[in-house]
């Protein structure tokens, strides 16, 4: 699988989320906004969703190729993008230059299974790297499901580790 740049997909995701929140606010206060403005907002939200699906098509294709015929513990491109957006927010206090080379390996379906199972079921994992001021999708694969709480694994260079520790020292 070749690397996929996630910058446009993340931007499209933010636009769609913003419009969805605005649409919900308008529907809640329908008497104030009126049906014309609500209809216009719904059309904009639908257009943003279609744009997101178009931009996320390579991500979806990579996920489908990795999952094959799997139906359980699968992921969608939108959930992958939301997780990376959350990672970005958690690492907000770190300079962008220090984040260069940070890798995230993630299982969005991490969960515990009873000991009665003879094996641990498989789940879809993805690996993304922060490089050149954006996230890049490196791989999507099926592997053993991680235990609950161990679904996200970070691999970071020393400068990133140092920047994280420095951000905790200066609060």
Residue pairs with C-beta under 8 A, 6 or more apart in sequence:
1 62
1 65
1 138
1 139
1 140
3 136
3 137
3 138
4 58
4 59
4 62
4 136
4 137
5 134
5 136
6 59
6 81
6 84
6 128
6 134
6 135
6 136
6 137
7 134
7 135
8 55
9 52
9 55
9 56
9 59
9 77
9 81
10 81
10 84
10 85
10 134
10 135
12 48
12 51
12 52
12 55
12 56
13 52
13 78
13 81
13 82
13 85
14 85
15 48
15 51
15 52
16 45
16 48
16 49
16 51
16 52
19 41
19 44
19 45
19 48
20 45
22 41
22 45
23 38
23 41
23 42
23 45
26 33
26 37
26 38
26 41
27 38
30 38
52 78
53 60
56 77
56 78
56 81
59 77
59 80
59 81
59 137
60 76
60 77
62 137
62 140
63 74
63 75
63 76
63 77
63 80
63 124
63 126
63 140
65 140
66 124
66 140
66 141
66 142
67 74
67 124
67 142
68 142
70 122
70 124
70 142
72 121
73 109
73 121
73 122
73 123
73 124
73 145
74 109
74 124
75 108
75 109
75 124
75 126
79 108
80 108
80 126
80 128
80 137
83 106
83 108
83 152
84 104
84 128
84 135
87 104
87 152
88 135
91 99
91 102
91 164
93 167
94 160
94 163
94 164
94 167
95 163
96 133
98 159
98 160
98 162
98 163
99 130
99 160
99 163
100 130
100 131
100 132
100 157
100 159
100 160
101 129
101 130
101 131
101 156
101 157
101 159
101 160
102 129
102 130
102 154
102 155
102 156
102 157
102 160
103 127
103 128
103 129
103 130
103 138
103 154
103 155
103 156
104 127
104 128
104 129
104 152
104 153
104 154
104 155
105 125
105 126
105 127
105 152
105 153
105 155
106 125
106 126
106 127
106 128
106 151
106 152
106 153
107 123
107 124
107 125
107 143
107 145
107 146
107 151
107 152
108 123
108 124
108 151
109 123
109 124
109 145
109 151
110 123
110 145
110 146
110 147
110 148
110 149
110 150
110 151
111 145
111 147
111 148
112 147
112 148
113 120
113 121
113 145
120 144
120 145
121 144
121 145
122 142
122 143
122 144
122 145
123 142
123 143
123 144
123 145
123 146
124 140
124 141
124 142
125 140
125 141
125 142
125 143
126 137
126 139
126 140
126 141
127 137
127 138
127 139
127 140
128 135
128 136
128 137
128 138
129 135
129 136
129 138
130 136
156 164
